Every structure is written in C-alpha cells, then in structure tokens.
Amino acid sequence: MIGRFKSLFAHWTRRLRRQFAGERYHPEQHYMRGPGPKTKAKTASGKSVLGS
C-alpha cells in the first residue's frame, strides 16, 4: 500500500516538474550551422580563411 502511494506521488511530482519546466532542451537548435563571426570578419577583410 505504501509502495503504491510512493509510486503515485513520484508520478505526480514528475508530471508537475514537466509542466513547470516549460520547453524541453532541443540540442538540434544549438548546433553550429556554418562559419562563425570571426571567420566572416576574416573573409570580409580579404584575409584567407585558412590563415596560411
């Protein structure tokens, strides 16, 4: 009986945490999608990207 109550309580708390946490982490939104600002600045000033 107590085990069942603990299980239900854990389920409820997990569900509440998910609701209050809002959006979940989506790693695909944080991957780099091309050259960064330093590379863009180098190419805009006429320097080589390879630096050699």
Predicted model as a PDB file, atoms N, CA, C, CB and O in Angstrom, pLDDT in the B-factor column:
MODEL        1                                                                  
ATOM      1  N   MET A   1       0.824  -1.195   0.000  1.00 79.00           N  
ATOM      2  CA  MET A   1       0.000   0.000   0.000  1.00 79.00           C  
ATOM      3  C   MET A   1       0.870   1.261   0.000  1.00 79.00           C  
ATOM      4  CB  MET A   1      -0.939  -0.003   1.212  1.00 79.00           C  
ATOM      5  O   MET A   1       0.622   2.194  -0.763  1.00 79.00           O  
ATOM      6  N   ILE A   2       1.890   1.278   0.863  1.00 82.00           N  
ATOM      7  CA  ILE A   2       2.760   2.459   0.921  1.00 82.00           C  
ATOM      8  C   ILE A   2       3.570   2.577  -0.374  1.00 82.00           C  
ATOM      9  CB  ILE A   2       3.712   2.380   2.151  1.00 82.00           C  
ATOM     10  O   ILE A   2       3.809   3.681  -0.866  1.00 82.00           O  
ATOM     11  N   GLY A   3       3.984   1.450  -0.912  1.00 87.00           N  
ATOM     12  CA  GLY A   3       4.724   1.457  -2.174  1.00 87.00           C  
ATOM     13  C   GLY A   3       3.905   2.041  -3.310  1.00 87.00           C  
ATOM     14  O   GLY A   3       4.430   2.767  -4.154  1.00 87.00           O  
ATOM     15  N   ARG A   4       2.634   1.728  -3.330  1.00 89.00           N  
ATOM     16  CA  ARG A   4       1.739   2.261  -4.364  1.00 89.00           C  
ATOM     17  C   ARG A   4       1.594   3.781  -4.212  1.00 89.00           C  
ATOM     18  CB  ARG A   4       0.347   1.574  -4.286  1.00 89.00           C  
ATOM     19  O   ARG A   4       1.591   4.509  -5.204  1.00 89.00           O  
ATOM     20  N   PHE A   5       1.475   4.247  -2.986  1.00 87.00           N  
ATOM     21  CA  PHE A   5       1.365   5.683  -2.737  1.00 87.00           C  
ATOM     22  C   PHE A   5       2.649   6.406  -3.160  1.00 87.00           C  
ATOM     23  CB  PHE A   5       1.068   5.948  -1.246  1.00 87.00           C  
ATOM     24  O   PHE A   5       2.594   7.485  -3.750  1.00 87.00           O  
ATOM     25  N   LYS A   6       3.795   5.808  -2.855  1.00 90.00           N  
ATOM     26  CA  LYS A   6       5.071   6.413  -3.251  1.00 90.00           C  
ATOM     27  C   LYS A   6       5.172   6.511  -4.769  1.00 90.00           C  
ATOM     28  CB  LYS A   6       6.253   5.597  -2.692  1.00 90.00           C  
ATOM     29  O   LYS A   6       5.642   7.511  -5.312  1.00 90.00           O  
ATOM     30  N   SER A   7       4.725   5.463  -5.437  1.00 92.00           N  
ATOM     31  CA  SER A   7       4.770   5.444  -6.890  1.00 92.00           C  
ATOM     32  C   SER A   7       3.887   6.538  -7.491  1.00 92.00           C  
ATOM     33  CB  SER A   7       4.340   4.079  -7.410  1.00 92.00           C  
ATOM     34  O   SER A   7       4.300   7.249  -8.407  1.00 92.00           O  
ATOM     35  N   LEU A   8       2.680   6.662  -6.971  1.00 91.00           N  
ATOM     36  CA  LEU A   8       1.775   7.711  -7.460  1.00 91.00           C  
ATOM     37  C   LEU A   8       2.319   9.104  -7.173  1.00 91.00           C  
ATOM     38  CB  LEU A   8       0.394   7.558  -6.827  1.00 91.00           C  
ATOM     39  O   LEU A   8       2.239   9.999  -8.015  1.00 91.00           O  
ATOM     40  N   PHE A   9       2.866   9.275  -5.989  1.00 91.00           N  
ATOM     41  CA  PHE A   9       3.428  10.577  -5.621  1.00 91.00           C  
ATOM     42  C   PHE A   9       4.594  10.939  -6.540  1.00 91.00           C  
ATOM     43  CB  PHE A   9       3.890  10.570  -4.149  1.00 91.00           C  
ATOM     44  O   PHE A   9       4.711  12.084  -6.976  1.00 91.00           O  
ATOM     45  N   ALA A  10       5.453   9.968  -6.831  1.00 92.00           N  
ATOM     46  CA  ALA A  10       6.586  10.212  -7.735  1.00 92.00           C  
ATOM     47  C   ALA A  10       6.084  10.576  -9.132  1.00 92.00           C  
ATOM     48  CB  ALA A  10       7.508   8.966  -7.804  1.00 92.00           C  
ATOM     49  O   ALA A  10       6.625  11.474  -9.779  1.00 92.00           O  
ATOM     50  N   HIS A  11       5.060   9.884  -9.586  1.00 92.00           N  
ATOM     51  CA  HIS A  11       4.488  10.175 -10.901  1.00 92.00           C  
ATOM     52  C   HIS A  11       3.929  11.600 -10.949  1.00 92.00           C  
ATOM     53  CB  HIS A  11       3.382   9.156 -11.243  1.00 92.00           C  
ATOM     54  O   HIS A  11       4.158  12.330 -11.913  1.00 92.00           O  
ATOM     55  N   TRP A  12       3.208  11.983  -9.923  1.00 91.00           N  
ATOM     56  CA  TRP A  12       2.625  13.336  -9.876  1.00 91.00           C  
ATOM     57  C   TRP A  12       3.703  14.409  -9.837  1.00 91.00           C  
ATOM     58  CB  TRP A  12       1.709  13.482  -8.656  1.00 91.00           C  
ATOM     59  O   TRP A  12       3.592  15.427 -10.520  1.00 91.00           O  
ATOM     60  N   THR A  13       4.740  14.190  -9.047  1.00 90.00           N  
ATOM     61  CA  THR A  13       5.786  15.204  -8.955  1.00 90.00           C  
ATOM     62  C   THR A  13       6.544  15.325 -10.279  1.00 90.00           C  
ATOM     63  CB  THR A  13       6.760  14.867  -7.814  1.00 90.00           C  
ATOM     64  O   THR A  13       6.898  16.432 -10.684  1.00 90.00           O  
ATOM     65  N   ARG A  14       6.797  14.203 -10.955  1.00 87.00           N  
ATOM     66  CA  ARG A  14       7.449  14.262 -12.261  1.00 87.00           C  
ATOM     67  C   ARG A  14       6.596  15.051 -13.252  1.00 87.00           C  
ATOM     68  CB  ARG A  14       7.713  12.843 -12.796  1.00 87.00           C  
ATOM     69  O   ARG A  14       7.102  15.870 -14.019  1.00 87.00           O  
ATOM     70  N   ARG A  15       5.311  14.787 -13.217  1.00 85.00           N  
ATOM     71  CA  ARG A  15       4.408  15.470 -14.146  1.00 85.00           C  
ATOM     72  C   ARG A  15       4.360  16.971 -13.868  1.00 85.00           C  
ATOM     73  CB  ARG A  15       2.999  14.874 -14.054  1.00 85.00           C  
ATOM     74  O   ARG A  15       4.365  17.773 -14.802  1.00 85.00           O  
ATOM     75  N   LEU A  16       4.314  17.354 -12.598  1.00 85.00           N  
ATOM     76  CA  LEU A  16       4.318  18.774 -12.254  1.00 85.00           C  
ATOM     77  C   LEU A  16       5.611  19.452 -12.685  1.00 85.00           C  
ATOM     78  CB  LEU A  16       4.114  18.954 -10.757  1.00 85.00           C  
ATOM     79  O   LEU A  16       5.590  20.571 -13.198  1.00 85.00           O  
ATOM     80  N   ARG A  17       6.733  18.774 -12.476  1.00 83.00           N  
ATOM     81  CA  ARG A  17       8.020  19.349 -12.892  1.00 83.00           C  
ATOM     82  C   ARG A  17       8.037  19.593 -14.389  1.00 83.00           C  
ATOM     83  CB  ARG A  17       9.184  18.426 -12.496  1.00 83.00           C  
ATOM     84  O   ARG A  17       8.515  20.629 -14.851  1.00 83.00           O  
ATOM     85  N   ARG A  18       7.515  18.636 -15.146  1.00 79.00           N  
ATOM     86  CA  ARG A  18       7.491  18.800 -16.601  1.00 79.00           C  
ATOM     87  C   ARG A  18       6.629  19.979 -17.014  1.00 79.00           C  
ATOM     88  CB  ARG A  18       6.985  17.531 -17.269  1.00 79.00           C  
ATOM     89  O   ARG A  18       6.982  20.708 -17.941  1.00 79.00           O  
ATOM     90  N   GLN A  19       5.511  20.174 -16.344  1.00 77.00           N  
ATOM     91  CA  GLN A  19       4.620  21.277 -16.696  1.00 77.00           C  
ATOM     92  C   GLN A  19       5.247  22.616 -16.363  1.00 77.00           C  
ATOM     93  CB  GLN A  19       3.286  21.134 -15.976  1.00 77.00           C  
ATOM     94  O   GLN A  19       5.130  23.566 -17.138  1.00 77.00           O  
ATOM     95  N   PHE A  20       5.917  22.706 -15.211  1.00 78.00           N  
ATOM     96  CA  PHE A  20       6.508  23.977 -14.808  1.00 78.00           C  
ATOM     97  C   PHE A  20       7.818  24.263 -15.518  1.00 78.00           C  
ATOM     98  CB  PHE A  20       6.729  23.991 -13.323  1.00 78.00           C  
ATOM     99  O   PHE A  20       8.231  25.420 -15.604  1.00 78.00           O  
ATOM    100  N   ALA A  21       8.472  23.244 -16.024  1.00 74.00           N  
ATOM    101  CA  ALA A  21       9.751  23.438 -16.703  1.00 74.00           C  
ATOM    102  C   ALA A  21       9.566  24.091 -18.064  1.00 74.00           C  
ATOM    103  CB  ALA A  21      10.472  22.108 -16.860  1.00 74.00           C  
ATOM    104  O   ALA A  21      10.490  24.734 -18.563  1.00 74.00           O  
ATOM    105  N   GLY A  22       8.429  23.946 -18.658  1.00 68.00           N  
ATOM    106  CA  GLY A  22       8.177  24.550 -19.963  1.00 68.00           C  
ATOM    107  C   GLY A  22       8.830  23.752 -21.073  1.00 68.00           C  
ATOM    108  O   GLY A  22       8.777  22.522 -21.085  1.00 68.00           O  
ATOM    109  N   GLU A  23       9.446  24.463 -22.003  1.00 67.00           N  
ATOM    110  CA  GLU A  23      10.085  23.818 -23.145  1.00 67.00           C  
ATOM    111  C   GLU A  23      11.238  22.938 -22.683  1.00 67.00           C  
ATOM    112  CB  GLU A  23      10.585  24.866 -24.149  1.00 67.00           C  
ATOM    113  O   GLU A  23      11.974  23.290 -21.762  1.00 67.00           O  
ATOM    114  N   ARG A  24      11.379  21.821 -23.318  1.00 73.00           N  
ATOM    115  CA  ARG A  24      12.497  20.942 -23.033  1.00 73.00           C  
ATOM    116  C   ARG A  24      13.688  21.339 -23.897  1.00 73.00           C  
ATOM    117  CB  ARG A  24      12.112  19.466 -23.272  1.00 73.00           C  
ATOM    118  O   ARG A  24      13.550  22.081 -24.870  1.00 73.00           O  
ATOM    119  N   TYR A  25      14.844  20.837 -23.528  1.00 73.00           N  
ATOM    120  CA  TYR A  25      16.069  21.124 -24.269  1.00 73.00           C  
ATOM    121  C   TYR A  25      16.050  20.388 -25.609  1.00 73.00           C  
ATOM    122  CB  TYR A  25      17.316  20.720 -23.443  1.00 73.00           C  
ATOM    123  O   TYR A  25      15.819  19.180 -25.660  1.00 73.00           O  
ATOM    124  N   HIS A  26      16.292  21.122 -26.683  1.00 71.00           N  
ATOM    125  CA  HIS A  26      16.359  20.549 -28.023  1.00 71.00           C  
ATOM    126  C   HIS A  26      17.761  20.801 -28.570  1.00 71.00           C  
ATOM    127  CB  HIS A  26      15.260  21.162 -28.967  1.00 71.00           C  
ATOM    128  O   HIS A  26      18.049  21.895 -29.055  1.00 71.00           O  
ATOM    129  N   PRO A  27      18.637  19.794 -28.495  1.00 73.00           N  
ATOM    130  CA  PRO A  27      20.029  20.021 -28.903  1.00 73.00           C  
ATOM    131  C   PRO A  27      20.190  20.430 -30.352  1.00 73.00           C  
ATOM    132  CB  PRO A  27      20.827  18.793 -28.662  1.00 73.00           C  
ATOM    133  O   PRO A  27      21.158  21.113 -30.684  1.00 73.00           O  
ATOM    134  N   GLU A  28      19.279  20.039 -31.225  1.00 72.00           N  
ATOM    135  CA  GLU A  28      19.429  20.399 -32.632  1.00 72.00           C  
ATOM    136  C   GLU A  28      19.354  21.911 -32.843  1.00 72.00           C  
ATOM    137  CB  GLU A  28      18.359  19.705 -33.465  1.00 72.00           C  
ATOM    138  O   GLU A  28      19.800  22.404 -33.879  1.00 72.00           O  
ATOM    139  N   GLN A  29      18.803  22.652 -31.891  1.00 71.00           N  
ATOM    140  CA  GLN A  29      18.747  24.106 -32.011  1.00 71.00           C  
ATOM    141  C   GLN A  29      20.059  24.763 -31.610  1.00 71.00           C  
ATOM    142  CB  GLN A  29      17.620  24.655 -31.163  1.00 71.00           C  
ATOM    143  O   GLN A  29      20.245  25.956 -31.850  1.00 71.00           O  
ATOM    144  N   HIS A  30      20.971  24.012 -31.004  1.00 71.00           N  
ATOM    145  CA  HIS A  30      22.207  24.596 -30.502  1.00 71.00           C  
ATOM    146  C   HIS A  30      23.433  24.179 -31.300  1.00 71.00           C  
ATOM    147  CB  HIS A  30      22.395  24.219 -29.069  1.00 71.00           C  
ATOM    148  O   HIS A  30      24.547  24.572 -30.956  1.00 71.00           O  
ATOM    149  N   TYR A  31      23.255  23.393 -32.359  1.00 73.00           N  
ATOM    150  CA  TYR A  31      24.391  23.010 -33.176  1.00 73.00           C  
ATOM    151  C   TYR A  31      24.816  24.184 -34.044  1.00 73.00           C  
ATOM    152  CB  TYR A  31      24.054  21.786 -34.043  1.00 73.00           C  
ATOM    153  O   TYR A  31      23.992  24.977 -34.499  1.00 73.00           O  
ATOM    154  N   MET A  32      26.117  24.273 -34.260  1.00 66.00           N  
ATOM    155  CA  MET A  32      26.632  25.355 -35.100  1.00 66.00           C  
ATOM    156  C   MET A  32      26.257  25.084 -36.551  1.00 66.00           C  
ATOM    157  CB  MET A  32      28.176  25.498 -34.947  1.00 66.00           C  
ATOM    158  O   MET A  32      26.428  23.968 -37.044  1.00 66.00           O  
ATOM    159  N   ARG A  33      25.755  26.087 -37.222  1.00 72.00           N  
ATOM    160  CA  ARG A  33      25.281  25.908 -38.592  1.00 72.00           C  
ATOM    161  C   ARG A  33      26.091  26.739 -39.589  1.00 72.00           C  
ATOM    162  CB  ARG A  33      23.807  26.279 -38.687  1.00 72.00           C  
ATOM    163  O   ARG A  33      25.514  27.478 -40.387  1.00 72.00           O  
ATOM    164  N   GLY A  34      27.381  26.628 -39.553  1.00 75.00           N  
ATOM    165  CA  GLY A  34      28.203  27.353 -40.510  1.00 75.00           C  
ATOM    166  C   GLY A  34      29.293  28.129 -39.814  1.00 75.00           C  
ATOM    167  O   GLY A  34      29.460  28.026 -38.599  1.00 75.00           O  
ATOM    168  N   PRO A  35      30.039  28.912 -40.584  1.00 77.00           N  
ATOM    169  CA  PRO A  35      31.153  29.663 -40.007  1.00 77.00           C  
ATOM    170  C   PRO A  35      30.664  30.729 -39.028  1.00 77.00           C  
ATOM    171  CB  PRO A  35      31.981  30.314 -41.115  1.00 77.00           C  
ATOM    172  O   PRO A  35      29.589  31.307 -39.181  1.00 77.00           O  
ATOM    173  N   GLY A  36      31.486  30.958 -38.032  1.00 77.00           N  
ATOM    174  CA  GLY A  36      31.138  31.930 -37.004  1.00 77.00           C  
ATOM    175  C   GLY A  36      31.493  33.348 -37.399  1.00 77.00           C  
ATOM    176  O   GLY A  36      31.954  33.586 -38.515  1.00 77.00           O  
ATOM    177  N   PRO A  37      31.284  34.291 -36.499  1.00 81.00           N  
ATOM    178  CA  PRO A  37      31.526  35.700 -36.819  1.00 81.00           C  
ATOM    179  C   PRO A  37      32.996  36.025 -37.095  1.00 81.00           C  
ATOM    180  CB  PRO A  37      31.034  36.561 -35.689  1.00 81.00           C  
ATOM    181  O   PRO A  37      33.282  36.922 -37.889  1.00 81.00           O  
ATOM    182  N   LYS A  38      33.934  35.317 -36.460  1.00 84.00           N  
ATOM    183  CA  LYS A  38      35.351  35.593 -36.721  1.00 84.00           C  
ATOM    184  C   LYS A  38      35.726  35.209 -38.145  1.00 84.00           C  
ATOM    185  CB  LYS A  38      36.241  34.839 -35.721  1.00 84.00           C  
ATOM    186  O   LYS A  38      36.467  35.935 -38.808  1.00 84.00           O  
ATOM    187  N   THR A  39      35.227  34.086 -38.614  1.00 84.00           N  
ATOM    188  CA  THR A  39      35.519  33.654 -39.979  1.00 84.00           C  
ATOM    189  C   THR A  39      34.893  34.622 -40.983  1.00 84.00           C  
ATOM    190  CB  THR A  39      35.000  32.216 -40.218  1.00 84.00           C  
ATOM    191  O   THR A  39      35.506  34.954 -41.998  1.00 84.00           O  
ATOM    192  N   LYS A  40      33.695  35.062 -40.702  1.00 81.00           N  
ATOM    193  CA  LYS A  40      33.042  36.019 -41.603  1.00 81.00           C  
ATOM    194  C   LYS A  40      33.803  37.335 -41.643  1.00 81.00           C  
ATOM    195  CB  LYS A  40      31.591  36.265 -41.169  1.00 81.00           C  
ATOM    196  O   LYS A  40      33.904  37.956 -42.702  1.00 81.00           O  
ATOM    197  N   ALA A  41      34.344  37.775 -40.501  1.00 86.00           N  
ATOM    198  CA  ALA A  41      35.111  39.018 -40.452  1.00 86.00           C  
ATOM    199  C   ALA A  41      36.413  38.875 -41.249  1.00 86.00           C  
ATOM    200  CB  ALA A  41      35.415  39.408 -38.986  1.00 86.00           C  
ATOM    201  O   ALA A  41      36.829  39.811 -41.932  1.00 86.00           O  
ATOM    202  N   LYS A  42      37.050  37.710 -41.162  1.00 86.00           N  
ATOM    203  CA  LYS A  42      38.302  37.479 -41.899  1.00 86.00           C  
ATOM    204  C   LYS A  42      38.043  37.514 -43.396  1.00 86.00           C  
ATOM    205  CB  LYS A  42      38.935  36.126 -41.499  1.00 86.00           C  
ATOM    206  O   LYS A  42      38.806  38.131 -44.140  1.00 86.00           O  
ATOM    207  N   THR A  43      36.981  36.863 -43.847  1.00 84.00           N  
ATOM    208  CA  THR A  43      36.712  36.814 -45.276  1.00 84.00           C  
ATOM    209  C   THR A  43      36.264  38.178 -45.787  1.00 84.00           C  
ATOM    210  CB  THR A  43      35.650  35.757 -45.584  1.00 84.00           C  
ATOM    211  O   THR A  43      36.506  38.501 -46.949  1.00 84.00           O  
ATOM    212  N   ALA A  44      35.633  38.967 -44.968  1.00 81.00           N  
ATOM    213  CA  ALA A  44      35.177  40.300 -45.387  1.00 81.00           C  
ATOM    214  C   ALA A  44      36.358  41.242 -45.544  1.00 81.00           C  
ATOM    215  CB  ALA A  44      34.172  40.878 -44.372  1.00 81.00           C  
ATOM    216  O   ALA A  44      36.311  42.149 -46.375  1.00 81.00           O  
ATOM    217  N   SER A  45      37.423  41.049 -44.761  1.00 72.00           N  
ATOM    218  CA  SER A  45      38.581  41.939 -44.849  1.00 72.00           C  
ATOM    219  C   SER A  45      39.591  41.477 -45.905  1.00 72.00           C  
ATOM    220  CB  SER A  45      39.264  42.034 -43.491  1.00 72.00           C  
ATOM    221  O   SER A  45      40.609  42.139 -46.111  1.00 72.00           O  
ATOM    222  N   GLY A  46      39.326  40.363 -46.569  1.00 63.00           N  
ATOM    223  CA  GLY A  46      40.176  39.887 -47.641  1.00 63.00           C  
ATOM    224  C   GLY A  46      41.230  38.884 -47.222  1.00 63.00           C  
ATOM    225  O   GLY A  46      41.992  38.415 -48.068  1.00 63.00           O  
ATOM    226  N   LYS A  47      41.302  38.540 -45.951  1.00 55.00           N  
ATOM    227  CA  LYS A  47      42.291  37.561 -45.477  1.00 55.00           C  
ATOM    228  C   LYS A  47      41.841  36.156 -45.845  1.00 55.00           C  
ATOM    229  CB  LYS A  47      42.498  37.676 -43.944  1.00 55.00           C  
ATOM    230  O   LYS A  47      40.664  35.913 -46.109  1.00 55.00           O  
ATOM    231  N   SER A  48      42.790  35.243 -45.858  1.00 55.00           N  
ATOM    232  CA  SER A  48      42.478  33.839 -46.124  1.00 55.00           C  
ATOM    233  C   SER A  48      41.854  33.189 -44.902  1.00 55.00           C  
ATOM    234  CB  SER A  48      43.737  33.075 -46.543  1.00 55.00           C  
ATOM    235  O   SER A  48      42.249  33.475 -43.772  1.00 55.00           O  
ATOM    236  N   VAL A  49      40.900  32.334 -45.121  1.00 53.00           N  
ATOM    237  CA  VAL A  49      40.255  31.640 -44.034  1.00 53.00           C  
ATOM    238  C   VAL A  49      41.208  30.618 -43.411  1.00 53.00           C  
ATOM    239  CB  VAL A  49      38.980  30.960 -44.524  1.00 53.00           C  
ATOM    240  O   VAL A  49      41.153  30.376 -42.205  1.00 53.00           O  
ATOM    241  N   LEU A  50      42.073  30.022 -44.220  1.00 58.00           N  
ATOM    242  CA  LEU A  50      42.995  29.006 -43.723  1.00 58.00           C  
ATOM    243  C   LEU A  50      44.124  29.615 -42.877  1.00 58.00           C  
ATOM    244  CB  LEU A  50      43.586  28.227 -44.894  1.00 58.00           C  
ATOM    245  O   LEU A  50      44.698  28.926 -42.034  1.00 58.00           O  
ATOM    246  N   GLY A  51      44.442  30.882 -43.090  1.00 54.00           N  
ATOM    247  CA  GLY A  51      45.434  31.571 -42.270  1.00 54.00           C  
ATOM    248  C   GLY A  51      46.866  31.218 -42.593  1.00 54.00           C  
ATOM    249  O   GLY A  51      47.763  31.580 -41.831  1.00 54.00           O  
ATOM    250  N   SER A  52      47.116  30.546 -43.663  1.00 50.00           N  
ATOM    251  CA  SER A  52      48.467  30.152 -44.015  1.00 50.00           C  
ATOM    252  C   SER A  52      48.886  31.013 -45.150  1.00 50.00           C  
ATOM    253  CB  SER A  52      48.571  28.655 -44.376  1.00 50.00           C  
ATOM    254  O   SER A  52      50.006  30.882 -45.645  1.00 50.00           O  
TER     255      SER A  52                                                      
ENDMDL                                                                          
END                                                                             
